[in-house]
Amino acid sequence: MDSHTVVPPPYIAGPLRLEPFRALRLVPARIGDPSTGRAFARPYKDVANRLSRWQGRGLLVRDEEPALYLHEYSSAGISVRGIVGALDVSTRATRPEDRAVLPHEGIHPAQADDLADRMAEMQLNPAPILLVHRATDAARTALAGVAAQPPDHQFTDRSEQQHRIWAIRDRDLLRLIAGELATSRALIADGHHRYAAYLRLQRRRPGGPCDRGLAMLVDQGDTPLFLGAIHRSLVGTSLDDLRVAVESVGMSYGERDRNEAVAALASTQLAATDGRRWATVGLETGDRAAVEVLHAHIVPALPHGPSAVGFHHSVDEALAQATPGKVTAVLMPAPSFDLVRAIAEADRLLPEKATSFQPKPSLGVFIRSLRDEDDAPS
């Protein structure tokens, strides 16, 4: 298969289950430190032993009793709170309506294979994937009660993220959470390829710790992640090329000054520039996101290019690429969470790098060892 091929990841079947596990956690001085990522670098087969040495030096702590964890982290004025646990990936869904986890982007199979190989060599899940859902009132009330108690751990990491962590081991509360999650569906916010890697590992090694993968489930109705746009730069495409494509598919194109074009940016309106001229593109979206319309209709209609598509998390990054006659920057609106979820519920996938859920937790707050063969609850 071509390494550039993008395919839907497999689906896991409900009920949605997050199970207790024994958490590994770096000490605060190591969390958020740029050098921490090197602990998970090649050779991957040495990572587990490397972390064992860190544990011996007091740089890594391990909980002896399994738990679910309520994790709250704050960054840039945004606080996010969610449940961290071992996501059951052991059962595949054969019908869209049976899905417990909803991807909204495709994956590169080779990249998922590589990640699965790394996890197998490291013998751990190095960080949770991020899932979002809307919790039931009962689950929200129960977790609010947990958060009202003093946390088991509270610290600020090296990147200035603030963290509060509560271990949940009470059996009645665990049963309540399990019952409330069972009917829920979660959208993948970050970690599509790691999710696909979990499923590959499970196929290779069923019946053990690979039946689960580390995940954090955030209640988007309580402490929502910020959903931002990812802008585009179309290499080898001029602004005139864009106009021809837009008009050929029956949508509207109009040149504006910069302030007008940027102010017009909306769910049905794009702004584009070559660094000298500016324009707006009016879209017919219906139940689709603007990024779907751009890639499904406008990009294929371009008379030249793009020879490459650049992805940019900030407007300034996108505008820095704009070059008259050579590169057109396209500023994208951010889709709403409800629209992204509706697209995933309809069994559609957005184009690559269509969403940016922020902020993400620092690396090292939660690690799950695959050497813990009995990390499932008894």
Residue, then its C-alpha position, 0 to 999 in steps of 0.5 A: m500500500d502506498s505510504h501516502t494512502v489514508v484509510p479509515p481506522p477500525y472501529i471498536a464496539g460499545p459499550l465504551r469502557l475505561e478501566p482502572f490501571r496502575a499509573l506511571r508518572l514522572v516527577p513534576a520537574r520532568i513533566g513538560d521538560p523538552s528533554t523528557g521526550r528523549a526518554f521515549a526515543r530510539p532504541y525503543k526496546d531500551v525505553a522500559n529499562r530506561l524508565s526503570r532506571w528513572q524509577g530507581r532514581g526517584l524520577l518516576v513513580r508507580d501507583e501500586e493499586p489500579a485506579l481511574y484518575l480524574h485529571e485537571y490541567s490548566s494552560a493559557g487560561i483554559s482548564v480541562r478535566g477528564i477521566v484517564g483510564a485504560l480504554d477497552v479496544s478488544t471488540r470491533a464494531t461491524r456496523p456504524e451504529d455499534r461504534a463506541v469511539l468515533p474517528h473524524e480523520g483517516i490514518h496512514p497505515a504505515q504510520a500506525d504500524d510504526l507506532a504499534d511497533r514502538m509501543a511493543e518495543m517500549q512495552l508501554n503506552p507513553a501518553p493518553i489519546l484524547l477523547v471527548h464526549r458529553a457526559t450524563d448528568a449523573a457522571r458529571t455530578a459524580l466527578a464534580g464530587v471527586a473534584a471538590q475533594p483535595p487532590d492526591h497530587q497537585f503541581t505545576d510542570r516545567s512548561e507551566q501547565q498546572h495539574r490536579i489529579w484524583a485517584i478513583r478507587d471506590r468500587d461504588l463510584l467506579r461502577l457508577i462511572a462504568g454504567e454512565l459511560a456504557t451508553s456514551r460515544a466518544l470522539i477522538a480529539d487527538g491521537h488517531h494514529r495512536y488509537a489505530a496502533y492500539l487496535r493493531l497491537q490488540r490484533r497481534r496480542p489479544g487477551g492481555p494488556c494490549d486489549r486496552g490502550l491509555a486514554m483521557l475522556v473529556d466532558q466537552g459540556d463541562t470543561p471543553l477543549f478549544l477547537g481551532a482551525i488549521h490553515r492551508s498553504l497551496v504550493g504551486t497555486s496562484l490566487d487566479d488559479l483559486r478564482v478559476a477553481v471556485e467559479s468553475v464549481g459554482m461558488s463565489y469569489g471576490e477580491r477584498d482588502r485584507n481587513e475585509a477578507v479577514a473579517a468575513l471569515a466564517s463557517t461558509q466563507l474562506a479568506a485567501t491571499d498570495g501575500r499581495r492580493w486578498a479574496t474571499v471564497g463563499l462556500e455552499t456547505g450544507d451539512r459539511a465543514a468548510v474544510e470538506v468543501l475545500h478539499a472535495h470540490i475546490v482543490p480538485a478543480l485548480p488548473h495548477g497545483p497544488s504540488a503540496v499542501g502546507f498545514h498551519h496552526s496560526v494565521d501568521e504561519a500561513l501568511a508567511q508562506a504566501t507568495p504572489g504567483k507561487v503559494t496561496a494561503v487559505l485561512m480556514p474557519a474552525p468547525s464546531f464540536d457539534l459539526v465534527r461529531a455529526i460528521a463522525e456520526a454520519d460515518r464521514l471523515l474530514p480531510e487530514k489535519a482538519t481540527s486542532f483541539q487544545p490544550k493537550p496535557s504535557l507528556g509524562v503525567f500518565i504512562r501505562s506499562l504493558r508489563d503490568e499483565d494484571d492491570a485490569p480490575s479484578 
